[in-house]
């Protein structure tokens, strides 16, 4: 299984029982006797006490996430959702995994789409380094076989030990 699909499964399993996560399937259609597929706007719609989140999952074995990995239509969908109302948030969920063994320690960050856009617009780089995710995002540690997701920043109840503001 590809690391991205594996991460999506792990992300869904990480959503707690008090929340709801719906996987947004890729669009599949048939035309002229052939089957085509088109990528969806994002991977998940999550409803929790902190709000409603449209989430695009990305997995990388690098110490950065190349800008090209987040497609324009994904970024636009996240931004459109984020600006629809005060309880709606567009997020990237980014997993940094070990190329030698997927079972090795890994780390995941939730990053607001606005932080992604601001970083890509102001950077001379072609990727966002892990250190920028540490600074701008919310770290969600791996615990056992799931991530400890923290949507608190968007509800005003961010856990102090995972908040980028508290680490700065």
N, C-alpha and C positions, 0 to 999 in steps of 0.2 A: 504494500500500500504506500502511496506517495505521502511524504511527510505533511503536506498541507491538508490532505484528507484525514490523516491520523490526528492532526492537531484539531481539526474541526470536531471530530468525535470526542476528543478529550475536553474541548471547550464546552460542548453540550453537556457532557457528564459533570462538568464543574459547576453548572448553574444550580443553585440550591433549591430545595423543595418548596420554598416560599415564593419562588419566581417562576416565570414561564419562558421557555425558549422554543422558538419555532425556526426550523431550518428552512431557508428559502432555496428551493430547488432551482437548478439551472433550467432555462427554458429549452424545451425540446419540441421541434415541429417537423412536419413532413412536407416536402414540396417536390413535385415532379418525380415522385417515387423514391426520393432519397430522404434520409433522416438528418436533420441539422440540429445543432445545439448552439445556444447563445448564453453567454454568462449572465447571471442575475446581477441585480444592483448591489447586493451584499450577501453575506452568508447566513446571518441570524437576525431575528427580531426578538429581543428580550424585554420582558416586562418585570420590573421588580419594584420594591418600595421606593427606590431612588429615582424611578422614572421609566421611560421607554427608550430602548437603545437599538439602533440599527448598527450591526457590527460586521465588519469585514475582517476575516482571519487571514493572517499571513504567517508562514513559517520560514525561517532562514537558518542555514548552517553557518552563515557569515557573522561577523561582528558588526554588521550593519544591514539595513534594509534598503536595497536599491530603489530609487524613486520609481523606476519603470515597473516595479512589481505591483504598485497600486495604480490600476488603470484609471483613465480619466472618467469613465462612466461610473466607476465605483466611488471615486472621490466626489464627483458631482452629486451622486445619490446620497452619500453620507452628509454632505453639506446641506442639500435641500431638506433632508429629514431633520437635521440639527436646527435649522432656522424655522421649522414649521410651527413650533410652540415651545414654551419654556420647559416643558417636561420631556421633550424629545431630544435625544443626543445621538450624534453620529460618531462612532468610535472605530479605531483600528485595534485589533487584538493581535499582538505580534509575539511569536514564540521564537526564542533563540535556542536552538538545539545543538547537540554534539554530533558531528558527522561520523565519528567512529562507532558510536552506539546510541541508538535512540533511547536506550534505557539509562544513559548517563544523565547527570543533573542537567536540568533545563530551567529556563526562566521565561516569564511572560509579562508583557506590559500592556495596559490599556492606555490608549492615547487618543485624545480628543481630535477630531478631524481638523478643527481650527488650528491646533498646534502643529499638525502635519503640514497644512497648507502654508502657515507662516514660516515654518522651517525650510520647506522646499523653495519658497519664494526668496528668502534672505540668504540662502547658502550658496556657495560656489561649488558645492560638492555634487555628486551624482547619487548619493545615498545618505541615509540618516544613520549615524553611528549609534551603537548601543548606549554609549555615554549620554547621548541626547535623550534617548528613551528614559534613562535613569533620572535625568533632570526634569523632563517635561511630563512623563507619564506616571502611571500608578503601577507599581510592581505587584504582581500577583504570584506569590511563591507557590512552588510545586510541593504538594503535601500528599505523600502516598502515591495515588494514581490520578489525582485531580489538582487543579489550580484553586487557590483561595481567591476567588474573584472579589474585587472591592469596587463597587459602584458608588461608594460613599461620597467621592468628590463632587458628583453631580447632584447629590441631595443635600450637600452641606454637612455631611456626617463622615468625612474622610477619616480613616484610621490614622492616627499620628505617626505610627511606625512605617507606614507605606506611602505617606504623602510626600511628593517632591518638594512642596513648600516647607515642610518640617525638616527635610534633609538639607536644604540649601543653607 
